[in-house]
Amino acid sequence: MNDIRYIPIEKNFSGRSYVFHVELTNKSNGYWIAWIASLPGCAAWGCSKDEALEVITKTAQLYLRMLVEKGLHLPDGVTVMQTPVIAVTV
């Protein structure tokens, strides 16, 4: 019996994937701070590392959406791919 299921990838993907390096630090009060150096001012905090990463992801999405909508150029250090991307950090 074959239990493997395949998830189809959208064939007509028209979006872009943006890849960033995220900096993280744990503050003495227990909060986590996350920021993306290549996106000036793009920072977030959370009560846990996972929460900080979740919030910085949403913040970066809004940041990029604003740049694209206003027709502004992406800063240096932003990797853009014309394909869906899955990132895994271990």
PyMOL CGO cylinders between C-alpha atoms (Angstrom):
from pymol import cmd
from pymol.cgo import CYLINDER

trace = [
    CYLINDER, 0.00, 0.00, 0.00, 1.39, 3.37, -1.04, 0.3, 1, 1, 1, 1, 1, 1,
    CYLINDER, 1.39, 3.37, -1.04, 0.73, 6.17, 1.49, 0.3, 1, 1, 1, 1, 1, 1,
    CYLINDER, 0.73, 6.17, 1.49, 2.73, 8.83, -0.35, 0.3, 1, 1, 1, 1, 1, 1,
    CYLINDER, 2.73, 8.83, -0.35, 0.63, 11.77, -1.45, 0.3, 1, 1, 1, 1, 1, 1,
    CYLINDER, 0.63, 11.77, -1.45, 1.93, 14.45, -3.79, 0.3, 1, 1, 1, 1, 1, 1,
    CYLINDER, 1.93, 14.45, -3.79, 0.96, 18.07, -3.50, 0.3, 1, 1, 1, 1, 1, 1,
    CYLINDER, 0.96, 18.07, -3.50, 0.77, 19.69, -6.92, 0.3, 1, 1, 1, 1, 1, 1,
    CYLINDER, 0.77, 19.69, -6.92, 2.78, 22.89, -7.37, 0.3, 1, 1, 1, 1, 1, 1,
    CYLINDER, 2.78, 22.89, -7.37, 0.98, 25.68, -9.15, 0.3, 1, 1, 1, 1, 1, 1,
    CYLINDER, 0.98, 25.68, -9.15, 2.15, 25.53, -12.75, 0.3, 1, 1, 1, 1, 1, 1,
    CYLINDER, 2.15, 25.53, -12.75, 1.38, 29.16, -13.57, 0.3, 1, 1, 1, 1, 1, 1,
    CYLINDER, 1.38, 29.16, -13.57, 3.08, 30.76, -10.57, 0.3, 1, 1, 1, 1, 1, 1,
    CYLINDER, 3.08, 30.76, -10.57, 3.21, 34.50, -11.28, 0.3, 1, 1, 1, 1, 1, 1,
    CYLINDER, 3.21, 34.50, -11.28, 4.49, 35.76, -7.93, 0.3, 1, 1, 1, 1, 1, 1,
    CYLINDER, 4.49, 35.76, -7.93, 7.96, 36.25, -6.58, 0.3, 1, 1, 1, 1, 1, 1,
    CYLINDER, 7.96, 36.25, -6.58, 9.69, 34.84, -3.54, 0.3, 1, 1, 1, 1, 1, 1,
    CYLINDER, 9.69, 34.84, -3.54, 11.98, 37.10, -1.53, 0.3, 1, 1, 1, 1, 1, 1,
    CYLINDER, 11.98, 37.10, -1.53, 14.73, 35.59, 0.61, 0.3, 1, 1, 1, 1, 1, 1,
    CYLINDER, 14.73, 35.59, 0.61, 16.23, 37.42, 3.60, 0.3, 1, 1, 1, 1, 1, 1,
    CYLINDER, 16.23, 37.42, 3.60, 18.66, 36.77, 6.39, 0.3, 1, 1, 1, 1, 1, 1,
    CYLINDER, 18.66, 36.77, 6.39, 16.96, 37.49, 9.73, 0.3, 1, 1, 1, 1, 1, 1,
    CYLINDER, 16.96, 37.49, 9.73, 18.93, 38.59, 12.79, 0.3, 1, 1, 1, 1, 1, 1,
    CYLINDER, 18.93, 38.59, 12.79, 17.62, 37.46, 16.20, 0.3, 1, 1, 1, 1, 1, 1,
    CYLINDER, 17.62, 37.46, 16.20, 18.55, 38.39, 19.71, 0.3, 1, 1, 1, 1, 1, 1,
    CYLINDER, 18.55, 38.39, 19.71, 17.15, 37.49, 23.11, 0.3, 1, 1, 1, 1, 1, 1,
    CYLINDER, 17.15, 37.49, 23.11, 16.81, 40.46, 25.46, 0.3, 1, 1, 1, 1, 1, 1,
    CYLINDER, 16.81, 40.46, 25.46, 17.35, 40.26, 29.22, 0.3, 1, 1, 1, 1, 1, 1,
    CYLINDER, 17.35, 40.26, 29.22, 13.59, 40.73, 29.77, 0.3, 1, 1, 1, 1, 1, 1,
    CYLINDER, 13.59, 40.73, 29.77, 12.89, 37.48, 27.87, 0.3, 1, 1, 1, 1, 1, 1,
    CYLINDER, 12.89, 37.48, 27.87, 11.59, 39.08, 24.67, 0.3, 1, 1, 1, 1, 1, 1,
    CYLINDER, 11.59, 39.08, 24.67, 13.05, 38.21, 21.28, 0.3, 1, 1, 1, 1, 1, 1,
    CYLINDER, 13.05, 38.21, 21.28, 13.92, 40.91, 18.74, 0.3, 1, 1, 1, 1, 1, 1,
    CYLINDER, 13.92, 40.91, 18.74, 14.08, 40.08, 15.01, 0.3, 1, 1, 1, 1, 1, 1,
    CYLINDER, 14.08, 40.08, 15.01, 15.18, 42.35, 12.18, 0.3, 1, 1, 1, 1, 1, 1,
    CYLINDER, 15.18, 42.35, 12.18, 16.14, 42.21, 8.54, 0.3, 1, 1, 1, 1, 1, 1,
    CYLINDER, 16.14, 42.21, 8.54, 19.25, 44.33, 7.94, 0.3, 1, 1, 1, 1, 1, 1,
    CYLINDER, 19.25, 44.33, 7.94, 18.64, 44.57, 4.18, 0.3, 1, 1, 1, 1, 1, 1,
    CYLINDER, 18.64, 44.57, 4.18, 15.21, 46.19, 4.85, 0.3, 1, 1, 1, 1, 1, 1,
    CYLINDER, 15.21, 46.19, 4.85, 15.94, 49.33, 6.88, 0.3, 1, 1, 1, 1, 1, 1,
    CYLINDER, 15.94, 49.33, 6.88, 13.49, 49.71, 9.75, 0.3, 1, 1, 1, 1, 1, 1,
    CYLINDER, 13.49, 49.71, 9.75, 11.99, 46.24, 9.32, 0.3, 1, 1, 1, 1, 1, 1,
    CYLINDER, 11.99, 46.24, 9.32, 11.97, 44.84, 12.86, 0.3, 1, 1, 1, 1, 1, 1,
    CYLINDER, 11.97, 44.84, 12.86, 9.65, 42.98, 15.20, 0.3, 1, 1, 1, 1, 1, 1,
    CYLINDER, 9.65, 42.98, 15.20, 9.57, 41.43, 18.66, 0.3, 1, 1, 1, 1, 1, 1,
    CYLINDER, 9.57, 41.43, 18.66, 7.86, 38.52, 20.33, 0.3, 1, 1, 1, 1, 1, 1,
    CYLINDER, 7.86, 38.52, 20.33, 7.59, 36.67, 23.62, 0.3, 1, 1, 1, 1, 1, 1,
    CYLINDER, 7.59, 36.67, 23.62, 9.36, 33.69, 22.01, 0.3, 1, 1, 1, 1, 1, 1,
    CYLINDER, 9.36, 33.69, 22.01, 11.76, 33.13, 19.12, 0.3, 1, 1, 1, 1, 1, 1,
    CYLINDER, 11.76, 33.13, 19.12, 8.96, 31.54, 17.07, 0.3, 1, 1, 1, 1, 1, 1,
    CYLINDER, 8.96, 31.54, 17.07, 6.63, 34.46, 17.71, 0.3, 1, 1, 1, 1, 1, 1,
    CYLINDER, 6.63, 34.46, 17.71, 9.32, 36.99, 16.73, 0.3, 1, 1, 1, 1, 1, 1,
    CYLINDER, 9.32, 36.99, 16.73, 9.97, 35.06, 13.49, 0.3, 1, 1, 1, 1, 1, 1,
    CYLINDER, 9.97, 35.06, 13.49, 6.24, 34.88, 12.72, 0.3, 1, 1, 1, 1, 1, 1,
    CYLINDER, 6.24, 34.88, 12.72, 5.83, 38.63, 13.24, 0.3, 1, 1, 1, 1, 1, 1,
    CYLINDER, 5.83, 38.63, 13.24, 8.95, 39.57, 11.23, 0.3, 1, 1, 1, 1, 1, 1,
    CYLINDER, 8.95, 39.57, 11.23, 7.63, 37.44, 8.35, 0.3, 1, 1, 1, 1, 1, 1,
    CYLINDER, 7.63, 37.44, 8.35, 4.35, 39.39, 8.30, 0.3, 1, 1, 1, 1, 1, 1,
    CYLINDER, 4.35, 39.39, 8.30, 6.22, 42.68, 8.73, 0.3, 1, 1, 1, 1, 1, 1,
    CYLINDER, 6.22, 42.68, 8.73, 8.50, 41.89, 5.77, 0.3, 1, 1, 1, 1, 1, 1,
    CYLINDER, 8.50, 41.89, 5.77, 5.47, 40.98, 3.62, 0.3, 1, 1, 1, 1, 1, 1,
    CYLINDER, 5.47, 40.98, 3.62, 3.88, 44.36, 4.36, 0.3, 1, 1, 1, 1, 1, 1,
    CYLINDER, 3.88, 44.36, 4.36, 7.19, 46.16, 3.82, 0.3, 1, 1, 1, 1, 1, 1,
    CYLINDER, 7.19, 46.16, 3.82, 7.68, 44.56, 0.40, 0.3, 1, 1, 1, 1, 1, 1,
    CYLINDER, 7.68, 44.56, 0.40, 4.05, 45.08, -0.62, 0.3, 1, 1, 1, 1, 1, 1,
    CYLINDER, 4.05, 45.08, -0.62, 4.45, 48.80, 0.14, 0.3, 1, 1, 1, 1, 1, 1,
    CYLINDER, 4.45, 48.80, 0.14, 7.68, 49.03, -1.91, 0.3, 1, 1, 1, 1, 1, 1,
    CYLINDER, 7.68, 49.03, -1.91, 6.08, 47.26, -4.88, 0.3, 1, 1, 1, 1, 1, 1,
    CYLINDER, 6.08, 47.26, -4.88, 2.85, 49.30, -4.73, 0.3, 1, 1, 1, 1, 1, 1,
    CYLINDER, 2.85, 49.30, -4.73, 4.82, 52.57, -4.63, 0.3, 1, 1, 1, 1, 1, 1,
    CYLINDER, 4.82, 52.57, -4.63, 7.12, 51.44, -7.46, 0.3, 1, 1, 1, 1, 1, 1,
    CYLINDER, 7.12, 51.44, -7.46, 10.22, 51.75, -5.27, 0.3, 1, 1, 1, 1, 1, 1,
    CYLINDER, 10.22, 51.75, -5.27, 13.37, 49.71, -5.82, 0.3, 1, 1, 1, 1, 1, 1,
    CYLINDER, 13.37, 49.71, -5.82, 14.25, 46.83, -3.54, 0.3, 1, 1, 1, 1, 1, 1,
    CYLINDER, 14.25, 46.83, -3.54, 17.31, 47.47, -1.37, 0.3, 1, 1, 1, 1, 1, 1,
    CYLINDER, 17.31, 47.47, -1.37, 20.59, 45.66, -2.09, 0.3, 1, 1, 1, 1, 1, 1,
    CYLINDER, 20.59, 45.66, -2.09, 20.89, 42.27, -0.42, 0.3, 1, 1, 1, 1, 1, 1,
    CYLINDER, 20.89, 42.27, -0.42, 17.37, 41.08, -1.32, 0.3, 1, 1, 1, 1, 1, 1,
    CYLINDER, 17.37, 41.08, -1.32, 17.29, 37.78, -3.21, 0.3, 1, 1, 1, 1, 1, 1,
    CYLINDER, 17.29, 37.78, -3.21, 14.34, 37.54, -5.60, 0.3, 1, 1, 1, 1, 1, 1,
    CYLINDER, 14.34, 37.54, -5.60, 13.25, 34.24, -7.15, 0.3, 1, 1, 1, 1, 1, 1,
    CYLINDER, 13.25, 34.24, -7.15, 10.56, 33.63, -9.75, 0.3, 1, 1, 1, 1, 1, 1,
    CYLINDER, 10.56, 33.63, -9.75, 9.50, 30.38, -8.10, 0.3, 1, 1, 1, 1, 1, 1,
    CYLINDER, 9.50, 30.38, -8.10, 7.86, 29.30, -4.85, 0.3, 1, 1, 1, 1, 1, 1,
    CYLINDER, 7.86, 29.30, -4.85, 10.44, 28.77, -2.09, 0.3, 1, 1, 1, 1, 1, 1,
    CYLINDER, 10.44, 28.77, -2.09, 10.38, 26.68, 1.07, 0.3, 1, 1, 1, 1, 1, 1,
    CYLINDER, 10.38, 26.68, 1.07, 12.94, 27.57, 3.73, 0.3, 1, 1, 1, 1, 1, 1,
    CYLINDER, 12.94, 27.57, 3.73, 13.92, 25.14, 6.45, 0.3, 1, 1, 1, 1, 1, 1,
    CYLINDER, 13.92, 25.14, 6.45, 16.07, 26.19, 9.40, 0.3, 1, 1, 1, 1, 1, 1,
    CYLINDER, 16.07, 26.19, 9.40, 17.37, 23.50, 11.73, 0.3, 1, 1, 1, 1, 1, 1,
]
cmd.load_cgo(trace, "trace")
